[in-house]
Structure formats: C-alpha cells, structure tokens
Amino acid sequence: MAGKTTKNRFSKALKARRHSYKPDEVVALFRKVDEARVTALAEKLAGYICVNLPAAFEKRQGLSHYRTNPYVLLTAASAMRLTDLPVFAKFLFDSKLYMALETSFGKQIEAAFVGRYPLRAASRWADPPEKVAEFAALEGLDNETKAQRRIESVWREIDRSCVVDGCRFLTSIKSGPNTINDTQVAAMTAAIVNNYRTWLQQSKATYAGLRELHVVLGLTYGTDKTTNNKENQILVKLLDKGFEEEDSLQKPGVLIDSETRSVRVYRCIGRDFWGFIGQPDDPGAADFVFLEVLLALAKALASDMAKADIETRINMKLRQLTESLAGLSFPKDSLPEWLREDFSEDQLFRFAAAMTAFFDDGI
C-alpha cells in the first residue's frame, strides 16, 4: 500500500509543471503546422458545424427554454445594468449557448478532431470495437434494462482507442480542467481497477503482437496547475489499488500495474493532450497539434457557408427571445404599495426574468 509520504510527493509532482507563454516558441510551433491538414479538417468541420451547432439553440422558443440560475441572473443583470430588451436577450442567449456548447457540441467537435490523428499510424483514433459491440448488444432492450446493463459495462469509460507499434492507447476524454467531479473520479477509478486486466486481455486477443496498454485521462485544455485536481485524485487512488509509480525521475506521473507490468495509466492536459492525440507513442513530435486544432476550428467558423447560416439562425432566435421579454411585466398598480415604492421598473423587469426559473409555461 502506498504511504502518505509517497502520495503527497506524487501529488506535488503532478502539479509541478508550469507552462509559460513564449512568443518565439509558439512561432516555431507554427512552422510545424501542416496547412493541408488544417484546410482539410476545416472544410470537414464547416459542414458539420452548420448542421450541429444550431442544435444547441434551435429548439429554444421562449423564456421557458432560457431558464437559468435566478440568483445569479438577478445579480449579474443588476451589476451589468441590463435593462435594454435586446441586450438582455443577448445576455440570456449567450449564456445558454455557451453552456450548451460546452456540454454537448464541444464533445462532438472534440471527436471530429481526434479522429484525424495520429500523424503516423496504420489507423486513426476511433471508438473501441469492444465498446461498439457492448452497445450493439443493448439494441431492442427496454430503457430500464439498458440502464442496468450500462452499469455493468466494461468499456463505458473509454472514449477512443488506437494502436501504434505494438501498443494500444485508450483514452477517456474530458473537455476541460474543471469537468471531472467526485462521482466521475469514483467511476473512473473503479473502471480502471475492475477492468484493466480485461482491457489488456481483449486487446491482446484482437491485436496480434500487442505488448502493452496505456490508459490515458485526457483534458482538452488547461494546464497542470489550473485543473480542479480530480484527474490527479484518480491516479493517487490507484496507488492503493494495484498500481505503483513506474519511475519518478524518468516518467513522473506515470503509473504501472504491479501484476503484469504491461498497463500504464497517466493523464495528459491541454497541449500535452493534443500532442498525445497527434502521436501517442511520441507526443513531443506532435507538440504543435493544439495549434492545428485551433486554426482548423477558426477557419471553419469563418467560412462563408458556416457564418451566413448560423448568424441568420441566431438572429432569428434573438428576435424571438426579445419578443418574449417584452411581454414580461407586472401591472405596477397591481403590486403592493411598498413594492411600487421600493422597486424601479428596471428592477421589477429583472425580478420577473429571474422568476421564470420557477415556472414551466405561461412565460
């Protein structure tokens, strides 16, 4: 069992690295970027974005679909002096759009990027075939049975897989440094402890000559110092569950299973994650991939096809929301006298907007 001193040292090592912005270094990375790959990815993304990005907001009709934390809404609207209807509507729309993109569309875009790499390999990152088979076996079952079977899933926590030069890489992708919560820590820790032997066995049965397995916790942005530390907690918990630190000097942050010494577990954050996706067996050779990802997305969003279609749809939604806000008011003479005296029209409007969080319809 790992001692407290070992765990503390390991935890500190995980947070030790610091990424500092150096213009000359970034300029050098730009020289490694492949223009053709960026263009090809941007073209593919442009069509994808036109179809999928509007799904993040198109189903929203009136105020009932823009419900948000009423306490934060009141505070933010007052601090920002949001009284103009179009400005208030844009504030609500932007807030909801950001959250929707972060939780759903962002995940889809990540998958689109990941599937274009590694740079050098016989195959690309893809859904593990074992996971695909697990989900296919659920077809035709009722929802309750499906939910129970998913709990028993061996591959549920693994998002993508690829094989490079006799090594299989499995990754669980989280969108950012604050995405993982305590429930996910417990789920991912249990998944690794309970399934790593099966992952190794099934991998060897599927891929001839496979020597080892790497299980990588990936965060698509952030740095070692800016995470909420949950990904590190997973690694620390594994120190008591059949894993040990492989080499604190040569391979800091890398765990290896004590039984077979064929399964390694570690995490990659931000630039390191995209380097890992770019070339998992040699991430340093793909340290520019995060720039390719950002450039491709920026280029796709700037395309005429994407801009025209999305802006038109967003403007239509903003008009609908503004009209809904316009009808949100209390007849002043219907309110108690103390309310009429203490609250201005603007305050009552913001108050009414906050009240929408407590009703299903009629607003």
ChimeraX attribute file (.defattr): number of C-alpha atoms within 10 A of each C-alpha:
attribute: neighborCount
match mode: 1-to-1
recipient: residues
	/A:1	9
	/A:2	16
	/A:3	9
	/A:4	9
	/A:5	9
	/A:6	13
	/A:7	17
	/A:8	12
	/A:9	11
	/A:10	21
	/A:11	17
	/A:12	13
	/A:13	14
	/A:14	21
	/A:15	16
	/A:16	10
	/A:17	11
	/A:18	10
	/A:19	10
	/A:20	7
	/A:21	8
	/A:22	8
	/A:23	9
	/A:24	9
	/A:25	10
	/A:26	12
	/A:27	10
	/A:28	11
	/A:29	17
	/A:30	15
	/A:31	10
	/A:32	15
	/A:33	19
	/A:34	12
	/A:35	14
	/A:36	9
	/A:37	14
	/A:38	20
	/A:39	17
	/A:40	13
	/A:41	21
	/A:42	25
	/A:43	17
	/A:44	13
	/A:45	21
	/A:46	22
	/A:47	15
	/A:48	16
	/A:49	22
	/A:50	18
	/A:51	13
	/A:52	14
	/A:53	20
	/A:54	18
	/A:55	15
	/A:56	18
	/A:57	21
	/A:58	12
	/A:59	10
	/A:60	16
	/A:61	14
	/A:62	18
	/A:63	25
	/A:64	17
	/A:65	18
	/A:66	19
	/A:67	19
	/A:68	19
	/A:69	11
	/A:70	18
	/A:71	12
	/A:72	11
	/A:73	20
	/A:74	20
	/A:75	13
	/A:76	14
	/A:77	20
	/A:78	15
	/A:79	9
	/A:80	11
	/A:81	14
	/A:82	19
	/A:83	16
	/A:84	10
	/A:85	16
	/A:86	17
	/A:87	14
	/A:88	21
	/A:89	25
	/A:90	18
	/A:91	18
	/A:92	20
	/A:93	19
	/A:94	14
	/A:95	13
	/A:96	19
	/A:97	16
	/A:98	14
	/A:99	13
	/A:100	16
	/A:101	18
	/A:102	15
	/A:103	13
	/A:104	15
	/A:105	19
	/A:106	16
	/A:107	15
	/A:108	15
	/A:109	17
	/A:110	15
	/A:111	17
	/A:112	15
	/A:113	19
	/A:114	17
	/A:115	17
	/A:116	17
	/A:117	21
	/A:118	25
	/A:119	15
	/A:120	13
	/A:121	16
	/A:122	10
	/A:123	15
	/A:124	20
	/A:125	23
	/A:126	16
	/A:127	16
	/A:128	19
	/A:129	13
	/A:130	16
	/A:131	18
	/A:132	12
	/A:133	11
	/A:134	17
	/A:135	16
	/A:136	10
	/A:137	12
	/A:138	15
	/A:139	9
	/A:140	9
	/A:141	11
	/A:142	9
	/A:143	10
	/A:144	8
	/A:145	11
	/A:146	16
	/A:147	12
	/A:148	10
	/A:149	15
	/A:150	14
	/A:151	9
	/A:152	11
	/A:153	14
	/A:154	18
	/A:155	22
	/A:156	19
	/A:157	19
	/A:158	20
	/A:159	17
	/A:160	20
	/A:161	20
	/A:162	22
	/A:163	21
	/A:164	17
	/A:165	11
	/A:166	14
	/A:167	21
	/A:168	23
	/A:169	23
	/A:170	25
	/A:171	25
	/A:172	17
	/A:173	20
	/A:174	19
	/A:175	19
	/A:176	19
	/A:177	22
	/A:178	15
	/A:179	15
	/A:180	18
	/A:181	13
	/A:182	12
	/A:183	8
	/A:184	15
	/A:185	18
	/A:186	14
	/A:187	14
	/A:188	21
	/A:189	20
	/A:190	17
	/A:191	18
	/A:192	21
	/A:193	15
	/A:194	13
	/A:195	15
	/A:196	21
	/A:197	17
	/A:198	13
	/A:199	20
	/A:200	20
	/A:201	13
	/A:202	12
	/A:203	21
	/A:204	18
	/A:205	11
	/A:206	12
	/A:207	13
	/A:208	9
	/A:209	12
	/A:210	18
	/A:211	15
	/A:212	17
	/A:213	25
	/A:214	23
	/A:215	21
	/A:216	21
	/A:217	22
	/A:218	24
	/A:219	27
	/A:220	20
	/A:221	20
	/A:222	18
	/A:223	20
	/A:224	23
	/A:225	15
	/A:226	14
	/A:227	19
	/A:228	15
	/A:229	17
	/A:230	18
	/A:231	28
	/A:232	22
	/A:233	15
	/A:234	23
	/A:235	28
	/A:236	24
	/A:237	18
	/A:238	22
	/A:239	21
	/A:240	13
	/A:241	18
	/A:242	15
	/A:243	24
	/A:244	21
	/A:245	23
	/A:246	18
	/A:247	12
	/A:248	13
	/A:249	7
	/A:250	8
	/A:251	11
	/A:252	14
	/A:253	23
	/A:254	21
	/A:255	26
	/A:256	22
	/A:257	21
	/A:258	15
	/A:259	10
	/A:260	10
	/A:261	14
	/A:262	15
	/A:263	23
	/A:264	20
	/A:265	26
	/A:266	21
	/A:267	23
	/A:268	24
	/A:269	24
	/A:270	19
	/A:271	22
	/A:272	25
	/A:273	27
	/A:274	29
	/A:275	23
	/A:276	27
	/A:277	30
	/A:278	27
	/A:279	21
	/A:280	27
	/A:281	20
	/A:282	13
	/A:283	20
	/A:284	13
	/A:285	15
	/A:286	22
	/A:287	21
	/A:288	23
	/A:289	29
	/A:290	22
	/A:291	18
	/A:292	23
	/A:293	19
	/A:294	13
	/A:295	18
	/A:296	24
	/A:297	21
	/A:298	13
	/A:299	17
	/A:300	26
	/A:301	20
	/A:302	14
	/A:303	14
	/A:304	10
	/A:305	14
	/A:306	20
	/A:307	15
	/A:308	12
	/A:309	14
	/A:310	17
	/A:311	12
	/A:312	10
	/A:313	13
	/A:314	16
	/A:315	12
	/A:316	12
	/A:317	21
	/A:318	21
	/A:319	14
	/A:320	16
	/A:321	24
	/A:322	19
	/A:323	16
	/A:324	17
	/A:325	20
	/A:326	12
	/A:327	9
	/A:328	16
	/A:329	14
	/A:330	12
	/A:331	6
	/A:332	13
	/A:333	8
	/A:334	8
	/A:335	11
	/A:336	9
	/A:337	10
	/A:338	8
	/A:339	11
	/A:340	14
	/A:341	9
	/A:342	9
	/A:343	12
	/A:344	11
	/A:345	13
	/A:346	15
	/A:347	17
	/A:348	18
	/A:349	21
	/A:350	23
	/A:351	20
	/A:352	18
	/A:353	24
	/A:354	20
	/A:355	18
	/A:356	21
	/A:357	18
	/A:358	11
	/A:359	11
	/A:360	11
	/A:361	10
	/A:362	8
	/A:363	16
